[in-house]
Amino acid sequence: MHLPHLAALLLASLASLIASHTVFAQDDASRYPLRPVRWVVPYPPGASNDVVARVLSIKVSERWGQQMLIDNRGGAGGMLGGDMVAKAAPDGYTLLMANPGSNSINFALRMKSPYRAEDFAEVILLGWSPITVVVGPAFKGSTLRELVVQAKASPGKFTGGSSGTGGSSHLALELFKMVTGTDILHVPYKGAAPAMADLVAGQISMVFVTSLSAEALIKAGKLRMIGVSGNKRLANLPEVPTTQEQGVQNFDAPIWFGVSAPARTPRTIINKINAELNAVIALPDVKERFAALGLDPQGGPPERFAAVVKEDIERLEKVVRAANVTAE
């Protein structure tokens, strides 16, 4: 056989193989999911991310007829679970419960992170939960304005606990100090729970957390929430005024929750997951549950979530540089 003819046959065979593989991939995507899907939550059970993921996974599992399995992989401020998903096969069967800790904070703060933003394909923005200002029995006052006045009168004597250096609560504290001109000593903890315990005991002055982390202690009368960051009150604690209402401007510290997949996951699969989760977060009982958790449901296309992550990285980079925050 002449070489030109052989080359033509080889090229034709290769084209046929590529075409058949493409058809198979498209068919496989149209039937997704064919087996259980692992949803990696990069924090321990009981964390706010975990609670949100479990609410949604039950609904999605029912709709798909396949289990959406929660896999808690806490550690390294969310990086352990994030790295696992970034390196997973891009087939839609390993997803990440993303939030600033696993994504934008690490990109803004931890320059040696094992993964970068481009290692993920963003799927959907699930919702927002604002950071709140919570005080314990040691604080002699009832408003955020009083806290600012007292903190300015006693520089360095007020203490703010966080779930760890460089985390969402720590950066919220640093932003609060910047916009109010206060000098508050940061006290890092290994998680929100020990910080809350010390706040109840009067060992620290305040913490910056989501309402989900503090609501039980607030309703038990052990702690008080004196401000909700931003300009929108919480549905589950509507009596608490926003920081903007109390004269603290530019303190917008939201925690977002979303779903990410490994980069190069087929767009057909991304779109299918996006459509299912958009439908689930629109369900009345899910909306009611989100409201009880202090979470404002969002949704929308993948591009919206990608834009949120990009904007959050840029916002947090400014806080990190201004406050000279470094990772532990």
N, C-alpha and C positions, 0 to 999 in steps of 0.2 A: 504493500500500500504506500502510495506517495505520502511524503511528510505533510504537505499542505492539507491533504484529505484527512490524515490522522489528526492533525491539529484542529481541523474543523469539527470532527467527530467528538474530540475531547471537550471542545468549547460548548458544543451542543449538549453533551452529557452533563457538563457542569451547570449550564443554564437550567436544564431540566431539574437537576438536584436542588438548586437554589430555589426554583419556583415551587417545587413540591414541599420544601422545608418551610417556605413562607406560607403556603396554604395551610400546612399542618399547624404552624404557629398561630395563624389567625383563627383556625378552627378551635385550637386548644384555648385561646383567649376567650372565644365566644362561649365556651362551656365552663369557664372559670367560675367558681373553684371546684376542682375535681377531688380535693382532699382537704383536711383541716388546715386552717390558716393560723400561723403563730403570730400573735400580737405582742411584741416585746415592750414591756413597761420598765423603763430604766430606773425604777425606784422600788422600795419594798412594798409588800402588801399593806393596804391601809392608807397609803399616801394619796393625795388628791388626784394624781394622774391615774392611779390604780382604781380608785372609786369610779371615776368617769369612764375608764376603759371597760370596767365590768358592767356598768349600766348599758353600754352600747353593744358589747360583745354578745349579750344574751339576745338582743333584738336582731342583730345581723345574722347570728347562727340560725335563728328561726326562719329568716327570709331566705337564706342560702340553702338550708338543708345540709350544711356542713358546719362543723364547730369552728368558732373563732376562739382559739385557746390563748389565755393570758399567760405570759411567761415573764415573771418578775426577775429582772437582772439588775439589781441595785449596785451602786459602787462608782467611785471616782466622779461624783457629782453628775451622774447621768451618762458619763462617757463610756462606761462598760457596755451598757445596753445599746447605746448609739453605735459603737464600733462594731458590735455583733451584726447589726442590721446593715450597716454600710458595706460590710464584707460578705453579706449573704447573697445567694443567687437571685438575680433580678427577675423572678418569675411570679411575684405577687403572693408568695406563700410565707414570706417573713416581712412583717410591717413593724413600724416604730410608733409608739405613743410619744409623740414629740412635744416638747415644751421648751421654754428658754434655757433651762438647765442642760438639757441634752443637746440643744442646737445652738441658738444664737449667743448665749452667754459663753459657751465654750469657744465659739468662733471669735468672739470679741475679746476674750480674756486669755484662754489657754492656747497660746501660739504653737505649742507642741502637741496639740490634740491629734490623735491618730487618724482623724478623718476631717474632711472639710465640707463646706456647704454643697459643693458640686458632687459629693458622693451620694446625695439623696435626690429623689424625685418627690416633690411635695404632692400630697394627695388631696387633703382637705383641711380647712380651718374649722375645728369643732366648736370652739367658743372662747370667750374671755372671762377671766375672773380677776377683779381688781385687788391689788394689795391693800390691806387695811392697817390702820394704826391701833394697836391694842395695848392697854396699860393694865397694871396690876394694882393691888390694894395700897402699895407704897406711894402712888401718885396722888397728891392732894390737889385735885382739880377735876373738872368734868368736861372740858372742851379742848380741842386742839390748839386754840389760841392761847389758852392758859399754859399748855405744855410748852409752846414756843417761848412765851414770856419767861417762864421759869427756867428753861434750858439756857436762854441767853443770859439770865441773871447769875447762873452758876455754870460757867463753861467747864466742860469735862467731867462734871459730876453726874450727869444723866447718862445712863447706859442703855444701849440698844442691842438686844439679842438677835441672832440670825441662825438659820439652819446650816451655816457654814460660810467660810470666806469665799467670796466670789459668786455666791449663789444669788437667786432672785431677791431674797429678803435682805441680804447684805447690800446689794446695789440699790435697792429701794431706800434703805437707810442713808446711803451716801448721797443719793439724789435729794432726799428730804433735807439733809444738812446743807446741801448746796443752795437750794431754793429758799430756805428759811434763815440761813446765816447762823446756824447753831453749831455748837461743838459737843457732839454726843459720842461717847466712847463705844466702839463696836466690840461686842462680846460674841465670838463665834461658838456654835455648838455643832454637834454631829447629828443634825436633824432638827425638825421643828418641835418634836415632842419634849426633849429635854429643855429646850429654851422656854417652852410654855410652862413647864414644871417649875423652873426657877423664877419665872415671872409671877406665878401664883404664890410662891414662897417669899416674894419680895426681894430676891437677890439681884434683879435687874429692873430697869424702869419701864421698858417697852419692847415690843417686838413688831415686826412688819411681816404680816402673813396674809394668806387668803382667808376668807370667812369660813371655808370648810375646815381649816385647821383649828379655828378658835371658837366656832359657834357653840359647841357643847359646853365649854367652860364659861362662855359668856351667859348662856341661858341658865347655867347653874349658879350664876352670881359670883363666880370666882374671879372673872376678868371683865374688863369693860372695853368696848370698841368705841373710839372717839372720832374716827374719821375713815372715810372710804376714798381712796385715791381717785382723782379724775373728777367728772362732773355728773355722774349718774349714781343714784342710790341703789343699794342692793334690794332685790325683791324679798329676800328672806329676813333682812334686818332693815326695813324701810325707815325706822326711826333714827338711824345713824346718819348724820349729815355728811356730805362730801367734803373733801379738803378744799375744793374750790369755793364752796358755800361759806367756808370758815376763813376765807381770805388767803389761803395758801395756794398761790398760782403756780402753774407749770409742774405740779407734782402728779404726773400721770404714770402710774407704774402697774400696767396690766400684766397678768400672767395668761398666756394663750395656751390652748391645747389643740393639737392637730395630729394628723397621721402622715407619716413619711414612708417611702419605700426605697429600696436600693436604686441608685441611678441605673438607667438603661432598662428599667422595667417597662414592658410594652405599654404604649399609651392606651390601647384598648382595655387593658387590665386596670390601669390607673383610673380611666373613665368609669369603669364598672364599679370599682370600690367607691369612687366619689359619689356616683349616683345612689348607691345603696345607703351610704352614710348620710347624704343629704336627706333622703327619705326618712331615715330613722330619727334624726334630730328634729324633724318636723312633726313627729308623732306627739299628740297632746300629753300622754303620760311621760314621755321623755322630757318634754319642755317643762312639765311640772317638777320632775325630779331635778333637772338642771337648776331651776329657780330655787329649789330647796337647798341646793349646794352652793348658791351664790354664783352660778355660772350663766353667762349670757350666750345662748346658742347663736352660731354664725352660719357656717356652711358656705356654699358657693363653689366656683370652679377651682381647679388646682392652681391656676395662675394667681388667684387672690391670695392663697396661702403663701405661695412663693414670694409675693410682694411683701407680705407681713414679715416673713423671716428676714428678708433683705433690709427692710426699714428698721427692724428691731436690732439687728447687728450694728447698723450705723448709729442708732440711738445709744446703745449700750457701750459702744466704743468710746463715745464722748464722755460718758460717766466714768468709765474705767480710767481714761487718761486724766480727767480732771481730778479724780479722787486718788490717783496713783494706786489703784487696786491691783494686787498680784495674786495669782493662784496659790493655794496651799502647797 
